[in-house]
């Protein structure tokens, strides 16, 4: 396996494509070829992105305004 290629999973839960990105793309943003999601490649030593980048905010509770 070449060391200059980073393998990471697309954070899009509906896609989860395994992407092989070149090591020189560290710290930059690449686009998933399958779903078009922008993914930031972590620099060396950073924690790889394993969670969805943008989780939908929880719905605000409906308050009865009198
Ligand atoms: Zn994707």
PDB file of the backbone (N, CA, C, O) and the ligand in Angstrom, with CONECT records:
HET     ZN  A 101       1
ATOM      1  N   UNK A   1       0.858  -1.211   0.000  1.00  0.00           N
ATOM      2  CA  UNK A   1       0.000   0.000   0.000  1.00  0.00           C
ATOM      3  C   UNK A   1       0.891   1.256   0.000  1.00  0.00           C
ATOM      4  O   UNK A   1       1.755   1.388   0.866  1.00  0.00           O
ATOM      5  N   UNK A   2       0.702   2.138  -0.914  1.00  0.00           N
ATOM      6  CA  UNK A   2       1.529   3.359  -0.950  1.00  0.00           C
ATOM      7  C   UNK A   2       1.235   4.241   0.250  1.00  0.00           C
ATOM      8  O   UNK A   2       0.083   4.400   0.652  1.00  0.00           O
ATOM      9  N   UNK A   3       2.282   4.808   0.815  1.00  0.00           N
ATOM     10  CA  UNK A   3       2.107   5.617   2.022  1.00  0.00           C
ATOM     11  C   UNK A   3       1.679   7.036   1.705  1.00  0.00           C
ATOM     12  O   UNK A   3       1.286   7.784   2.600  1.00  0.00           O
ATOM     13  N   UNK A   4       1.752   7.409   0.448  1.00  0.00           N
ATOM     14  CA  UNK A   4       1.414   8.795   0.111  1.00  0.00           C
ATOM     15  C   UNK A   4      -0.055   8.961  -0.231  1.00  0.00           C
ATOM     16  O   UNK A   4      -0.468   9.994  -0.758  1.00  0.00           O
ATOM     17  N   UNK A   5      -0.844   7.935   0.073  1.00  0.00           N
ATOM     18  CA  UNK A   5      -2.283   8.030  -0.153  1.00  0.00           C
ATOM     19  C   UNK A   5      -2.998   7.804   1.168  1.00  0.00           C
ATOM     20  O   UNK A   5      -2.747   6.822   1.868  1.00  0.00           O
ATOM     21  N   UNK A   6      -3.893   8.727   1.498  1.00  0.00           N
ATOM     22  CA  UNK A   6      -4.659   8.616   2.739  1.00  0.00           C
ATOM     23  C   UNK A   6      -6.010   8.015   2.402  1.00  0.00           C
ATOM     24  O   UNK A   6      -6.696   8.478   1.491  1.00  0.00           O
ATOM     25  N   UNK A   7      -6.386   6.987   3.135  1.00  0.00           N
ATOM     26  CA  UNK A   7      -7.703   6.399   2.920  1.00  0.00           C
ATOM     27  C   UNK A   7      -8.609   6.868   4.030  1.00  0.00           C
ATOM     28  O   UNK A   7      -8.284   6.730   5.209  1.00  0.00           O
ATOM     29  N   UNK A   8      -9.740   7.421   3.658  1.00  0.00           N
ATOM     30  CA  UNK A   8     -10.696   7.852   4.666  1.00  0.00           C
ATOM     31  C   UNK A   8     -12.108   7.677   4.134  1.00  0.00           C
ATOM     32  O   UNK A   8     -12.349   7.631   2.928  1.00  0.00           O
ATOM     33  N   UNK A   9     -13.029   7.581   5.084  1.00  0.00           N
ATOM     34  CA  UNK A   9     -14.410   7.333   4.699  1.00  0.00           C
ATOM     35  C   UNK A   9     -15.158   8.650   4.581  1.00  0.00           C
ATOM     36  O   UNK A   9     -14.966   9.561   5.386  1.00  0.00           O
ATOM     37  N   UNK A  10     -15.996   8.739   3.586  1.00  0.00           N
ATOM     38  CA  UNK A  10     -16.833   9.923   3.421  1.00  0.00           C
ATOM     39  C   UNK A  10     -17.725  10.081   4.647  1.00  0.00           C
ATOM     40  O   UNK A  10     -18.390   9.124   5.046  1.00  0.00           O
ATOM     41  N   UNK A  11     -17.755  11.275   5.257  1.00  0.00           N
ATOM     42  CA  UNK A  11     -18.573  11.489   6.460  1.00  0.00           C
ATOM     43  C   UNK A  11     -20.072  11.486   6.181  1.00  0.00           C
ATOM     44  O   UNK A  11     -20.883  11.459   7.107  1.00  0.00           O
ATOM     45  N   UNK A  12     -20.430  11.513   4.915  1.00  0.00           N
ATOM     46  CA  UNK A  12     -21.846  11.469   4.569  1.00  0.00           C
ATOM     47  C   UNK A  12     -22.368  10.061   4.850  1.00  0.00           C
ATOM     48  O   UNK A  12     -21.957   9.099   4.202  1.00  0.00           O
ATOM     49  N   UNK A  13     -23.276   9.948   5.820  1.00  0.00           N
ATOM     50  CA  UNK A  13     -23.764   8.635   6.242  1.00  0.00           C
ATOM     51  C   UNK A  13     -24.501   7.907   5.123  1.00  0.00           C
ATOM     52  O   UNK A  13     -24.633   6.684   5.151  1.00  0.00           O
ATOM     53  N   UNK A  14     -24.978   8.663   4.144  1.00  0.00           N
ATOM     54  CA  UNK A  14     -25.692   8.011   3.043  1.00  0.00           C
ATOM     55  C   UNK A  14     -24.729   7.595   1.939  1.00  0.00           C
ATOM     56  O   UNK A  14     -25.133   6.995   0.943  1.00  0.00           O
ATOM     57  N   UNK A  15     -23.455   7.920   2.124  1.00  0.00           N
ATOM     58  CA  UNK A  15     -22.471   7.653   1.070  1.00  0.00           C
ATOM     59  C   UNK A  15     -21.414   6.671   1.583  1.00  0.00           C
ATOM     60  O   UNK A  15     -21.284   5.555   1.080  1.00  0.00           O
ATOM     61  N   UNK A  16     -20.664   7.114   2.595  1.00  0.00           N
ATOM     62  CA  UNK A  16     -19.638   6.277   3.215  1.00  0.00           C
ATOM     63  C   UNK A  16     -18.652   5.706   2.205  1.00  0.00           C
ATOM     64  O   UNK A  16     -18.142   4.600   2.385  1.00  0.00           O
ATOM     65  N   UNK A  17     -18.392   6.435   1.176  1.00  0.00           N
ATOM     66  CA  UNK A  17     -17.428   5.973   0.173  1.00  0.00           C
ATOM     67  C   UNK A  17     -16.018   6.034   0.758  1.00  0.00           C
ATOM     68  O   UNK A  17     -15.682   6.955   1.503  1.00  0.00           O
ATOM     69  N   UNK A  18     -15.206   5.051   0.413  1.00  0.00           N
ATOM     70  CA  UNK A  18     -13.809   5.081   0.829  1.00  0.00           C
ATOM     71  C   UNK A  18     -13.031   5.901  -0.195  1.00  0.00           C
ATOM     72  O   UNK A  18     -12.967   5.562  -1.377  1.00  0.00           O
ATOM     73  N   UNK A  19     -12.443   6.991   0.296  1.00  0.00           N
ATOM     74  CA  UNK A  19     -11.748   7.888  -0.602  1.00  0.00           C
ATOM     75  C   UNK A  19     -10.245   7.741  -0.426  1.00  0.00           C
ATOM     76  O   UNK A  19      -9.748   7.698   0.700  1.00  0.00           O
ATOM     77  N   UNK A  20      -9.539   7.665  -1.511  1.00  0.00           N
ATOM     78  CA  UNK A  20      -8.080   7.656  -1.463  1.00  0.00           C
ATOM     79  C   UNK A  20      -7.590   9.024  -1.902  1.00  0.00           C
ATOM     80  O   UNK A  20      -7.655   9.363  -3.084  1.00  0.00           O
ATOM     81  N   UNK A  21      -7.098   9.814  -0.949  1.00  0.00           N
ATOM     82  CA  UNK A  21      -6.649  11.159  -1.295  1.00  0.00           C
ATOM     83  C   UNK A  21      -5.133  11.241  -1.133  1.00  0.00           C
ATOM     84  O   UNK A  21      -4.574  10.605  -0.239  1.00  0.00           O
ATOM     85  N   UNK A  22      -4.470  12.008  -1.975  1.00  0.00           N
ATOM     86  CA  UNK A  22      -3.013  12.127  -1.870  1.00  0.00           C
ATOM     87  C   UNK A  22      -2.611  12.824  -0.582  1.00  0.00           C
ATOM     88  O   UNK A  22      -3.324  13.689  -0.074  1.00  0.00           O
ATOM     89  N   UNK A  23      -1.452  12.429  -0.063  1.00  0.00           N
ATOM     90  CA  UNK A  23      -0.992  12.971   1.215  1.00  0.00           C
ATOM     91  C   UNK A  23      -0.796  14.481   1.141  1.00  0.00           C
ATOM     92  O   UNK A  23      -0.904  15.169   2.156  1.00  0.00           O
ATOM     93  N   UNK A  24      -0.511  14.997  -0.037  1.00  0.00           N
ATOM     94  CA  UNK A  24      -0.291  16.442  -0.122  1.00  0.00           C
ATOM     95  C   UNK A  24      -1.594  17.228   0.041  1.00  0.00           C
ATOM     96  O   UNK A  24      -1.579  18.457   0.104  1.00  0.00           O
ATOM     97  N   UNK A  25      -2.713  16.515   0.108  1.00  0.00           N
ATOM     98  CA  UNK A  25      -3.992  17.186   0.307  1.00  0.00           C
ATOM     99  C   UNK A  25      -4.282  17.411   1.783  1.00  0.00           C
ATOM    100  O   UNK A  25      -5.358  17.894   2.135  1.00  0.00           O
ATOM    101  N   UNK A  26      -3.325  17.064   2.659  1.00  0.00           N
ATOM    102  CA  UNK A  26      -3.538  17.260   4.101  1.00  0.00           C
ATOM    103  C   UNK A  26      -3.774  18.740   4.399  1.00  0.00           C
ATOM    104  O   UNK A  26      -3.100  19.623   3.869  1.00  0.00           O
ATOM    105  N   UNK A  27      -4.762  18.975   5.272  1.00  0.00           N
ATOM    106  CA  UNK A  27      -5.063  20.345   5.655  1.00  0.00           C
ATOM    107  C   UNK A  27      -5.909  21.070   4.617  1.00  0.00           C
ATOM    108  O   UNK A  27      -6.255  22.239   4.790  1.00  0.00           O
ATOM    109  N   UNK A  28      -6.237  20.370   3.544  1.00  0.00           N
ATOM    110  CA  UNK A  28      -7.056  20.991   2.510  1.00  0.00           C
ATOM    111  C   UNK A  28      -8.401  20.280   2.435  1.00  0.00           C
ATOM    112  O   UNK A  28      -8.653  19.307   3.145  1.00  0.00           O
ATOM    113  N   UNK A  29      -9.243  20.783   1.570  1.00  0.00           N
ATOM    114  CA  UNK A  29     -10.585  20.222   1.436  1.00  0.00           C
ATOM    115  C   UNK A  29     -10.702  19.512   0.102  1.00  0.00           C
ATOM    116  O   UNK A  29     -10.362  20.062  -0.946  1.00  0.00           O
ATOM    117  N   UNK A  30     -11.187  18.285   0.159  1.00  0.00           N
ATOM    118  CA  UNK A  30     -11.423  17.548  -1.068  1.00  0.00           C
ATOM    119  C   UNK A  30     -12.918  17.290  -1.197  1.00  0.00           C
ATOM    120  O   UNK A  30     -13.671  17.431  -0.234  1.00  0.00           O
ATOM    121  N   UNK A  31     -13.323  16.919  -2.373  1.00  0.00           N
ATOM    122  CA  UNK A  31     -14.747  16.651  -2.592  1.00  0.00           C
ATOM    123  C   UNK A  31     -14.941  15.178  -2.910  1.00  0.00           C
ATOM    124  O   UNK A  31     -14.235  14.597  -3.734  1.00  0.00           O
ATOM    125  N   UNK A  32     -15.931  14.588  -2.223  1.00  0.00           N
ATOM    126  CA  UNK A  32     -16.251  13.194  -2.471  1.00  0.00           C
ATOM    127  C   UNK A  32     -16.745  13.043  -3.910  1.00  0.00           C
ATOM    128  O   UNK A  32     -17.601  13.792  -4.380  1.00  0.00           O
ATOM    129  N   UNK A  33     -16.177  12.051  -4.587  1.00  0.00           N
ATOM    130  CA  UNK A  33     -16.544  11.862  -5.989  1.00  0.00           C
ATOM    131  C   UNK A  33     -17.962  11.326  -6.129  1.00  0.00           C
ATOM    132  O   UNK A  33     -18.604  11.489  -7.166  1.00  0.00           O
ATOM    133  N   UNK A  34     -18.438  10.684  -5.067  1.00  0.00           N
ATOM    134  CA  UNK A  34     -19.751  10.054  -5.169  1.00  0.00           C
ATOM    135  C   UNK A  34     -20.896  10.999  -4.823  1.00  0.00           C
ATOM    136  O   UNK A  34     -21.905  11.046  -5.526  1.00  0.00           O
ATOM    137  N   UNK A  35     -20.731  11.762  -3.719  1.00  0.00           N
ATOM    138  CA  UNK A  35     -21.865  12.564  -3.259  1.00  0.00           C
ATOM    139  C   UNK A  35     -21.575  14.058  -3.294  1.00  0.00           C
ATOM    140  O   UNK A  35     -22.486  14.870  -3.131  1.00  0.00           O
ATOM    141  N   UNK A  36     -20.312  14.430  -3.505  1.00  0.00           N
ATOM    142  CA  UNK A  36     -19.994  15.844  -3.617  1.00  0.00           C
ATOM    143  C   UNK A  36     -19.773  16.544  -2.286  1.00  0.00           C
ATOM    144  O   UNK A  36     -19.605  17.763  -2.242  1.00  0.00           O
ATOM    145  N   UNK A  37     -19.771  15.775  -1.198  1.00  0.00           N
ATOM    146  CA  UNK A  37     -19.538  16.378   0.113  1.00  0.00           C
ATOM    147  C   UNK A  37     -18.099  16.867   0.224  1.00  0.00           C
ATOM    148  O   UNK A  37     -17.164  16.169  -0.169  1.00  0.00           O
ATOM    149  N   UNK A  38     -17.931  18.068   0.762  1.00  0.00           N
ATOM    150  CA  UNK A  38     -16.582  18.577   0.983  1.00  0.00           C
ATOM    151  C   UNK A  38     -16.031  17.999   2.277  1.00  0.00           C
ATOM    152  O   UNK A  38     -16.685  18.046   3.319  1.00  0.00           O
ATOM    153  N   UNK A  39     -14.835  17.460   2.201  1.00  0.00           N
ATOM    154  CA  UNK A  39     -14.229  16.800   3.349  1.00  0.00           C
ATOM    155  C   UNK A  39     -12.860  17.424   3.597  1.00  0.00           C
ATOM    156  O   UNK A  39     -12.039  17.528   2.686  1.00  0.00           O
ATOM    157  N   UNK A  40     -12.620  17.843   4.858  1.00  0.00           N
ATOM    158  CA  UNK A  40     -11.308  18.405   5.163  1.00  0.00           C
ATOM    159  C   UNK A  40     -10.368  17.279   5.558  1.00  0.00           C
ATOM    160  O   UNK A  40     -10.690  16.472   6.429  1.00  0.00           O
ATOM    161  N   UNK A  41      -9.240  17.227   4.937  1.00  0.00           N
ATOM    162  CA  UNK A  41      -8.265  16.196   5.243  1.00  0.00           C
ATOM    163  C   UNK A  41      -7.435  16.663   6.432  1.00  0.00           C
ATOM    164  O   UNK A  41      -6.804  17.718   6.369  1.00  0.00           O
ATOM    165  N   UNK A  42      -7.429  15.883   7.524  1.00  0.00           N
ATOM    166  CA  UNK A  42      -6.670  16.305   8.713  1.00  0.00           C
ATOM    167  C   UNK A  42      -5.173  16.271   8.455  1.00  0.00           C
ATOM    168  O   UNK A  42      -4.673  15.429   7.709  1.00  0.00           O
ATOM    169  N   UNK A  43      -4.472  17.198   9.084  1.00  0.00           N
ATOM    170  CA  UNK A  43      -3.018  17.188   8.991  1.00  0.00           C
ATOM    171  C   UNK A  43      -2.461  16.039   9.805  1.00  0.00           C
ATOM    172  O   UNK A  43      -3.170  15.417  10.596  1.00  0.00           O
ATOM    173  N   UNK A  44      -1.195  15.768   9.602  1.00  0.00           N
ATOM    174  CA  UNK A  44      -0.556  14.669  10.320  1.00  0.00           C
ATOM    175  C   UNK A  44      -0.649  14.939  11.822  1.00  0.00           C
ATOM    176  O   UNK A  44      -0.282  16.017  12.288  1.00  0.00           O
ATOM    177  N   UNK A  45      -1.137  13.964  12.567  1.00  0.00           N
ATOM    178  CA  UNK A  45      -1.258  14.138  14.012  1.00  0.00           C
ATOM    179  C   UNK A  45      -2.647  14.537  14.440  1.00  0.00           C
ATOM    180  O   UNK A  45      -3.011  14.382  15.605  1.00  0.00           O
ATOM    181  N   UNK A  46      -3.440  15.059  13.493  1.00  0.00           N
ATOM    182  CA  UNK A  46      -4.811  15.411  13.842  1.00  0.00           C
ATOM    183  C   UNK A  46      -5.685  14.163  13.822  1.00  0.00           C
ATOM    184  O   UNK A  46      -5.364  13.166  13.177  1.00  0.00           O
ATOM    185  N   UNK A  47      -6.780  14.245  14.532  1.00  0.00           N
ATOM    186  CA  UNK A  47      -7.708  13.129  14.536  1.00  0.00           C
ATOM    187  C   UNK A  47      -8.476  13.097  13.217  1.00  0.00           C
ATOM    188  O   UNK A  47      -9.051  14.104  12.804  1.00  0.00           O
ATOM    189  N   UNK A  48      -8.484  11.957  12.567  1.00  0.00           N
ATOM    190  CA  UNK A  48      -9.234  11.875  11.307  1.00  0.00           C
ATOM    191  C   UNK A  48     -10.712  12.141  11.519  1.00  0.00           C
ATOM    192  O   UNK A  48     -11.270  11.885  12.586  1.00  0.00           O
ATOM    193  N   UNK A  49     -11.312  12.651  10.495  1.00  0.00           N
ATOM    194  CA  UNK A  49     -12.740  12.944  10.580  1.00  0.00           C
ATOM    195  C   UNK A  49     -13.519  11.645  10.480  1.00  0.00           C
ATOM    196  O   UNK A  49     -13.499  10.963   9.455  1.00  0.00           O
ATOM    197  N   UNK A  50     -14.204  11.319  11.564  1.00  0.00           N
ATOM    198  CA  UNK A  50     -14.983  10.092  11.545  1.00  0.00           C
ATOM    199  C   UNK A  50     -16.455  10.367  11.805  1.00  0.00           C
ATOM    200  O   UNK A  50     -17.292   9.468  11.717  1.00  0.00           O
ATOM    201  N   UNK A  51     -16.764  11.624  12.126  1.00  0.00           N
ATOM    202  CA  UNK A  51     -18.151  11.964  12.402  1.00  0.00           C
ATOM    203  C   UNK A  51     -18.660  12.892  11.308  1.00  0.00           C
ATOM    204  O   UNK A  51     -17.877  13.573  10.646  1.00  0.00           O
ATOM    205  N   UNK A  52     -19.957  12.915  11.124  1.00  0.00           N
ATOM    206  CA  UNK A  52     -20.527  13.830  10.135  1.00  0.00           C
ATOM    207  C   UNK A  52     -20.138  15.263  10.454  1.00  0.00           C
ATOM    208  O   UNK A  52     -20.175  15.686  11.609  1.00  0.00           O
ATOM    209  N   UNK A  53     -19.768  16.001   9.426  1.00  0.00           N
ATOM    210  CA  UNK A  53     -19.297  17.370   9.635  1.00  0.00           C
ATOM    211  C   UNK A  53     -20.407  18.251  10.192  1.00  0.00           C
ATOM    212  O   UNK A  53     -20.178  19.055  11.096  1.00  0.00           O
ATOM    213  N   UNK A  54     -21.588  18.099   9.658  1.00  0.00           N
ATOM    214  CA  UNK A  54     -22.680  18.961  10.072  1.00  0.00           C
ATOM    215  C   UNK A  54     -23.886  18.105  10.448  1.00  0.00           C
ATOM    216  O   UNK A  54     -24.595  17.580   9.589  1.00  0.00           O
ATOM    217  N   UNK A  55     -24.094  17.983  11.749  1.00  0.00           N
ATOM    218  CA  UNK A  55     -25.276  17.262  12.194  1.00  0.00           C
ATOM    219  C   UNK A  55     -26.442  18.240  12.248  1.00  0.00           C
ATOM    220  O   UNK A  55     -26.272  19.391  12.650  1.00  0.00           O
ATOM    221  N   UNK A  56     -27.601  17.793  11.852  1.00  0.00           N
ATOM    222  CA  UNK A  56     -28.744  18.706  11.903  1.00  0.00           C
ATOM    223  C   UNK A  56     -29.075  19.067  13.342  1.00  0.00           C
ATOM    224  O   UNK A  56     -29.070  18.202  14.219  1.00  0.00           O
ATOM    225  N   UNK A  57     -29.360  20.335  13.588  1.00  0.00           N
ATOM    226  CA  UNK A  57     -29.670  20.762  14.963  1.00  0.00           C
ATOM    227  C   UNK A  57     -30.965  20.138  15.437  1.00  0.00           C
ATOM    228  O   UNK A  57     -31.881  19.926  14.643  1.00  0.00           O
ATOM    229  N   UNK A  58     -31.052  19.839  16.736  1.00  0.00           N
ATOM    230  CA  UNK A  58     -32.298  19.255  17.260  1.00  0.00           C
ATOM    231  C   UNK A  58     -33.429  20.249  17.118  1.00  0.00           C
ATOM    232  O   UNK A  58     -33.233  21.456  17.258  1.00  0.00           O
ATOM    233  N   UNK A  59     -34.602  19.737  16.841  1.00  0.00           N
ATOM    234  CA  UNK A  59     -35.752  20.651  16.676  1.00  0.00           C
ATOM    235  C   UNK A  59     -36.072  21.353  17.977  1.00  0.00           C
ATOM    236  O   UNK A  59     -36.102  20.733  19.040  1.00  0.00           O
ATOM    237  N   UNK A  60     -36.311  22.647  17.886  1.00  0.00           N
ATOM    238  CA  UNK A  60     -36.634  23.413  19.078  1.00  0.00           C
ATOM    239  C   UNK A  60     -38.029  23.000  19.578  1.00  0.00           C
ATOM    240  O   UNK A  60     -38.960  22.831  18.791  1.00  0.00           O
ATOM    241  N   UNK A  61     -38.148  22.844  20.896  1.00  0.00           N
ATOM    242  CA  UNK A  61     -39.470  22.477  21.434  1.00  0.00           C
ATOM    243  C   UNK A  61     -40.476  23.588  21.201  1.00  0.00           C
ATOM    244  O   UNK A  61     -40.190  24.769  21.400  1.00  0.00           O
ATOM    245  N   UNK A  62     -41.656  23.178  20.777  1.00  0.00           N
ATOM    246  CA  UNK A  62     -42.685  24.171  20.525  1.00  0.00           C
ATOM    247  C   UNK A  62     -43.267  24.657  21.842  1.00  0.00           C
ATOM    248  O   UNK A  62     -43.787  23.874  22.637  1.00  0.00           O
ATOM    249  N   UNK A  63     -43.173  25.957  22.057  1.00  0.00           N
ATOM    250  CA  UNK A  63     -43.698  26.518  23.303  1.00  0.00           C
ATOM    251  C   UNK A  63     -45.024  27.227  23.028  1.00  0.00           C
ATOM    252  O   UNK A  63     -45.189  27.948  22.044  1.00  0.00           O
ATOM    253  N   UNK A  64     -45.932  26.990  23.923  1.00  0.00           N
ATOM    254  CA  UNK A  64     -47.227  27.656  23.762  1.00  0.00           C
ATOM    255  C   UNK A  64     -47.124  29.084  24.304  1.00  0.00           C
ATOM    256  O   UNK A  64     -46.954  29.305  25.503  1.00  0.00           O
ATOM    257  N   UNK A  65     -47.230  30.017  23.408  1.00  0.00           N
ATOM    258  CA  UNK A  65     -47.151  31.416  23.840  1.00  0.00           C
ATOM    259  C   UNK A  65     -48.568  31.932  24.086  1.00  0.00           C
ATOM    260  O   UNK A  65     -49.424  31.898  23.202  1.00  0.00           O
ATOM    261  N   UNK A  66     -48.790  32.407  25.307  1.00  0.00           N
ATOM    262  CA  UNK A  66     -50.126  32.895  25.651  1.00  0.00           C
ATOM    263  C   UNK A  66     -50.212  34.388  25.405  1.00  0.00           C
ATOM    264  O   UNK A  66     -51.259  34.993  25.634  1.00  0.00           O
TER     265      UNK A  66
HETATM  266 ZN    ZN A 101     -19.497  10.807  -0.280  1.00  0.00          ZN
END
